[in-house]
Amino acid sequence: MSAPEQVAAPRVALLISGLGLGGVQRTMLTLAGGLADRGLAVDLLVPDEHGPFRDQIPANVRLVNLTRWWLRLPVIRARKRRKALLMAPAIADYLRRERPAALLSASHYVNLAALWGRALAGTGTRLVISQRTQLSVAITNSKLPILRRRPLLAWMTRRYYPRADAIVAVSDGVADDLAAVAHLPRERVVTVYNPTDLAAIAQRAAEPAPHPWLADGGAPVIVAVGRLAAQKDFSTLLRAFARLRTQRAARLLILGEGRLRAPLEALAAELGVADAVALPGYAENPFAALARADLYVMSSRYEGLPGALIQALACGCRIVSTDCPSGPAEILDHGRYGLLTPVGDVEALAGAMQTALATPPDPPRQRERAAFFSVPRAVDAYLDLLLGAAAGNFRQPAG
């Protein structure tokens, strides 16, 4: 009797806006590697194969460059949203050629391109779209330059999102917001928390400290991580830090880069705390800083599911965070694993930092909470969404 014919592993594709720095890119790369580790053939689709995360693509994931001549035009290359929306024909070509079992896309403009690409392809590929941030913020917050011309976005999501086979949000807050804005039944939106590679974080946390303050035994070091952008509201953090400094010695290390560097440096000087504030730029390994920080603070105005907050838990940090929409309250279990303060409240943030620094640290407890956001848990959930009944062959074994 001949041996049974071996069935090829299902192919799934993950679509992102590029390989630039960002939480979406980091988490989707982690998910791609997790799915590939379960035996699936995984393609990572991007409109441009260049970027800082190019070298972090898992070895068992195939990179597929969707670049076409129109995506190289200067007017398109300079506008990430335009590039995302114009990927649809290239996505259609890929779907017709490779016939993956399922396609997963991440973030609203990429989701729209995936929906249009599948329609053009006519292949009936199962499509799962993932909302990463508060859609209402992207539509209504006209104070931020990056969030203009958004009534069209609201209309497009209401028209096209219902055509997806499954809709994922990275937190319950994002899911609630998406259901309201896109006029979707709430039960249509499934919450799947982002995967966090806890083993990799533990390994990298043991590497040398990325800044002298973290190893000199001096005053406590408060660490913040994120782009120097309005969303992160580091100006409120600086004002709260200045108020804290009137009560006790402390230093503030902000890891990140962005357009607001000069205004933030000027504000630190104006507040008289420039000597106790450092902005060393983007940190390729923030975990080595988080593992040595006396306190991690997040001052954001809004988020989806802030990965840095989970990473801080994984590093055993004491935590203070704004209770912004959305994610912090869910991650910190409504204050059990870190202090929550109102958005933009300088006095409350300063007081919470003072309280946290006076509270004995409990790293094992923080790391135990981080395990709730593990890679296996997320991969199992996405397998079910992408493959349905066939997912059982690739799920994590019990125990």
C-alpha positions in Angstrom: 0.0 0.0 0.0 1.4 3.4 -1.0 2.0 6.0 1.7 -0.7 8.7 2.0 0.0 11.8 0.0 1.3 14.6 2.1 -0.9 17.7 2.1 0.8 21.1 1.7 0.5 23.5 4.6 -2.0 26.3 4.1 -0.6 29.6 2.9 -1.7 32.7 4.6 -0.7 36.3 3.8 -0.3 39.2 6.2 -0.5 42.7 4.7 1.0 45.8 6.3 1.8 49.4 5.1 5.6 48.9 5.1 8.6 48.1 7.2 9.0 51.5 8.9 9.2 51.9 12.7 5.9 51.3 14.4 3.9 49.1 16.7 1.8 47.6 13.9 4.9 46.5 12.1 6.5 45.0 15.2 3.4 43.0 16.2 2.6 41.8 12.7 6.1 40.5 12.3 5.8 38.7 15.6 2.4 37.2 14.5 3.9 36.2 11.1 6.7 34.3 12.9 4.3 32.7 15.3 2.0 31.4 12.5 5.0 30.1 10.5 6.3 28.3 13.7 3.0 26.4 13.7 3.7 25.0 10.2 1.9 27.4 8.0 3.4 29.0 4.8 3.4 32.7 5.6 3.8 35.6 3.2 4.4 39.2 4.4 3.0 41.6 1.8 4.5 45.2 1.8 4.4 48.0 -0.8 8.1 48.8 -0.2 10.6 46.2 1.0 12.9 48.8 2.6 12.8 50.0 6.2 14.3 49.6 9.6 12.3 46.4 10.3 13.6 44.7 7.1 16.2 42.7 9.0 13.7 41.6 11.7 11.5 39.6 9.3 11.5 35.9 10.6 13.5 33.6 8.5 10.5 31.3 8.0 8.4 34.1 6.6 8.5 35.0 2.9 8.6 38.7 2.0 6.5 39.7 -1.0 7.1 43.2 -2.4 3.9 44.7 -3.9 5.7 47.7 -5.4 4.4 48.9 -8.8 5.5 51.9 -10.8 2.7 54.1 -9.5 3.7 53.4 -5.9 7.1 54.9 -6.7 5.8 58.3 -7.8 7.0 61.1 -5.5 3.5 62.3 -4.8 2.6 58.7 -3.7 5.8 57.7 -1.9 5.6 60.7 0.4 2.0 59.9 1.5 1.7 56.6 3.3 -2.1 56.6 3.2 -2.2 57.1 -0.6 0.3 54.3 -1.0 -1.8 52.0 1.1 -5.0 52.7 -0.8 -3.3 52.3 -4.2 -2.0 48.8 -3.4 -5.3 47.2 -4.4 -4.3 46.1 -8.0 -1.0 44.6 -6.7 -2.9 42.8 -4.0 -5.3 41.4 -6.6 -2.4 40.2 -8.7 -0.9 38.4 -5.7 -4.2 36.7 -4.7 -4.7 35.4 -8.3 -1.2 34.1 -8.5 -0.7 32.6 -5.1 -4.2 31.7 -4.0 -3.6 31.9 -0.2 -6.1 30.3 2.1 -6.6 33.7 3.9 -5.3 37.3 4.0 -5.0 39.3 7.2 -4.5 43.1 6.9 -3.7 45.7 9.6 -4.9 49.3 10.0 -7.7 51.1 8.3 -6.2 52.3 5.0 -4.5 48.9 4.5 -7.8 47.2 5.3 -9.6 49.2 2.6 -6.9 48.3 0.1 -7.2 44.6 1.0 -11.0 44.7 0.6 -10.7 46.4 -2.8 -7.9 44.1 -3.9 -9.9 41.0 -3.1 -12.9 42.3 -5.0 -10.6 43.0 -8.0 -9.1 39.5 -7.8 -12.4 37.7 -7.7 -10.8 34.8 -5.9 -13.0 34.7 -2.8 -10.0 34.6 -0.6 -11.0 34.6 3.1 -10.2 38.1 4.4 -9.7 39.1 8.0 -9.2 42.9 8.7 -7.6 44.2 11.8 -8.3 47.7 13.4 -5.3 48.8 15.4 -6.4 52.3 16.7 -9.4 54.3 17.6 -11.1 55.0 14.3 -13.1 57.9 15.8 -9.9 59.7 16.6 -8.7 59.3 13.0 -12.0 60.7 11.7 -12.8 63.6 14.1 -9.5 65.0 15.6 -8.8 67.8 13.2 -6.3 69.4 15.5 -3.6 67.0 14.4 -2.3 67.6 10.8 -2.2 63.8 10.1 -5.9 63.5 10.8 -7.4 65.8 8.1 -10.0 64.9 5.4 -11.5 62.1 7.4 -15.3 62.2 6.7 -14.4 60.2 3.6 -12.7 57.6 5.8 -15.9 57.2 7.9 -18.0 56.7 4.8 -15.5 54.1 3.4 -15.3 52.1 6.5 -19.1 52.0 6.8 -19.4 50.9 3.2 -16.6 48.4 2.9 -15.7 47.0 6.3 -18.9 44.8 6.5 -17.6 42.9 3.4 -14.7 41.3 5.4 -15.1 37.7 6.5 -13.9 38.6 10.0 -13.1 41.9 11.8 -10.6 42.1 14.6 -9.8 44.8 17.0 -6.7 44.9 19.2 -8.6 45.9 22.4 -12.2 46.0 23.6 -12.0 49.8 23.5 -11.0 49.8 19.8 -13.7 47.2 19.1 -16.4 49.3 20.8 -15.3 52.4 18.9 -15.1 50.6 15.5 -18.6 49.2 15.9 -20.0 52.6 16.7 -18.2 54.5 13.9 -18.6 51.8 11.2 -22.2 51.0 12.1 -21.3 47.4 12.8 -23.0 45.0 15.2 -20.7 44.8 18.1 -20.7 41.0 18.0 -19.1 41.2 14.5 -15.9 42.7 15.9 -13.6 40.2 17.7 -11.0 41.4 20.2 -7.6 39.7 19.9 -4.8 41.2 21.9 -1.5 41.8 20.1 1.2 39.1 20.5 4.2 40.0 22.6 7.3 37.8 22.4 8.0 37.5 26.1 11.0 35.2 25.6 12.7 37.6 23.2 12.0 40.6 25.6 13.6 38.7 28.5 16.7 37.9 26.4 17.2 41.4 25.2 16.5 43.0 28.6 19.7 41.3 29.8 21.8 43.3 27.3 23.8 46.3 28.4 22.0 49.4 29.5 21.5 51.8 26.6 22.0 55.0 28.7 24.5 55.8 31.5 21.8 56.9 33.9 20.4 53.3 34.0 23.6 52.0 35.5 25.2 54.8 37.6 23.2 54.2 40.8 22.1 57.8 40.9 18.6 59.3 41.3 15.6 57.1 40.1 15.1 57.0 36.4 11.7 57.3 34.8 11.5 55.9 31.3 9.0 56.8 28.6 9.0 55.2 25.1 7.3 56.5 21.9 7.5 58.8 18.9 8.0 62.4 19.7 4.5 63.2 18.4 1.4 65.0 19.7 -0.4 61.7 20.4 2.2 60.7 23.0 1.7 64.0 24.9 5.2 64.2 26.3 4.7 67.9 27.0 2.3 66.9 29.8 4.8 64.3 31.0 7.5 67.0 31.1 5.3 69.4 33.1 4.4 66.6 35.5 8.0 65.6 35.8 9.0 69.2 36.7 6.3 69.2 39.4 7.6 65.8 40.7 11.1 67.3 40.9 10.0 69.9 43.4 9.2 66.9 45.7 12.1 64.5 45.1 15.1 63.8 42.9 14.4 61.9 39.7 15.5 61.7 36.1 13.5 61.3 32.9 14.6 59.3 29.9 12.4 59.5 26.8 13.3 56.9 24.1 12.0 57.9 20.7 12.4 60.3 17.8 10.1 62.6 16.0 9.2 66.1 14.8 8.6 67.5 18.3 12.1 67.0 19.5 13.0 70.7 19.4 9.8 71.9 21.2 10.2 69.3 23.9 13.8 70.2 24.5 12.8 73.8 24.7 10.0 73.0 27.1 12.4 71.1 29.4 14.7 74.1 29.5 11.8 76.4 30.2 10.7 74.2 33.1 14.2 74.2 34.5 14.6 70.3 34.2 16.8 70.1 31.1 19.7 68.7 33.2 17.4 65.8 34.4 15.8 65.0 31.0 17.5 63.0 28.2 16.1 62.4 24.7 18.7 60.0 23.2 16.5 59.1 20.2 15.1 55.8 19.0 16.2 52.8 21.0 16.6 49.6 19.0 16.5 47.7 22.3 14.1 49.5 24.7 13.8 46.4 26.9 17.3 46.9 28.4 16.1 50.3 29.5 12.7 49.1 30.8 14.4 46.3 32.8 16.5 48.9 34.7 13.9 51.7 35.0 12.6 52.7 38.4 9.3 53.6 36.7 7.7 53.4 33.2 5.3 56.2 32.3 2.9 56.5 29.4 1.3 59.9 28.8 -0.6 59.2 25.6 -3.8 61.0 24.5 -5.0 57.9 22.7 -3.8 54.4 21.7 -5.1 51.2 20.3 -3.3 48.6 22.5 0.0 50.2 23.5 2.7 47.6 23.1 5.3 49.5 25.1 3.0 49.1 28.1 2.9 45.3 27.8 6.7 45.3 27.3 7.1 47.3 30.5 5.1 44.7 32.3 7.2 42.0 30.8 10.3 43.8 32.1 8.8 43.9 35.6 8.4 47.7 35.7 6.3 49.8 38.0 3.8 51.6 35.7 1.9 54.9 35.5 -0.3 55.5 32.5 -3.0 57.8 31.3 -6.4 56.1 31.1 -6.6 57.0 27.4 -8.8 55.4 24.8 -7.9 52.6 24.5 -5.9 49.8 26.0 -4.2 50.9 29.2 -7.2 50.1 31.4 -7.4 46.6 29.8 -3.7 45.9 30.0 -3.4 47.1 33.6 -6.7 45.4 34.6 -8.2 48.8 35.6 -5.4 49.8 37.9 -4.3 46.5 39.5 -1.0 46.4 37.7 -0.3 50.2 37.4 -1.7 53.6 38.2 -4.1 55.2 35.8 -4.6 59.0 35.5 -6.8 61.3 33.3 -5.4 62.3 30.0 -3.6 65.7 30.1 -3.8 66.1 33.9 -0.4 67.3 35.0 -1.1 67.3 38.7 -2.6 63.8 38.7 0.3 62.4 36.6 2.9 64.0 39.0 1.1 62.6 42.0 0.8 59.1 40.5 4.6 59.1 39.7 5.3 60.1 43.3 3.1 57.3 44.6 4.5 54.7 42.2 8.1 55.5 43.1 7.3 55.1 46.8 5.7 51.7 46.2 7.9 48.6 46.4 8.4 47.0 43.0 7.0 43.5 42.3 8.5 42.3 39.0 7.2 38.7 39.2 3.6 39.9 39.5 4.1 42.3 36.6 5.6 39.6 34.4 2.7 37.2 35.2 0.3 39.8 33.9 2.3 40.2 30.7 1.9 36.5 30.0 -1.7 37.2 29.2 -0.5 38.9 26.0 1.7 36.0 24.8 2.3 34.9 21.3 0.7 31.5 21.6 -2.6 33.0 22.8 -2.7 35.4 19.9 -1.7 32.9 17.3 -4.4 30.4 18.4 -7.0 33.2 18.0 -5.8 34.2 14.6 -5.6 30.6 13.4 -9.3 30.2 14.2 -10.1 33.4 12.3 -8.0 32.6 9.3 -8.5 28.9 8.9 -11.7 28.0 10.7 -12.2 24.3 11.2 -8.7 23.6 9.8 -7.1 25.6 12.6 -7.1 22.6 15.0 -4.2 21.0 13.2 -2.0 24.0 14.0 -3.1 25.1 17.4 -0.8 25.1 20.4 -1.0 21.7 22.2 -2.7 21.8 25.5 -0.4 22.0 28.5 
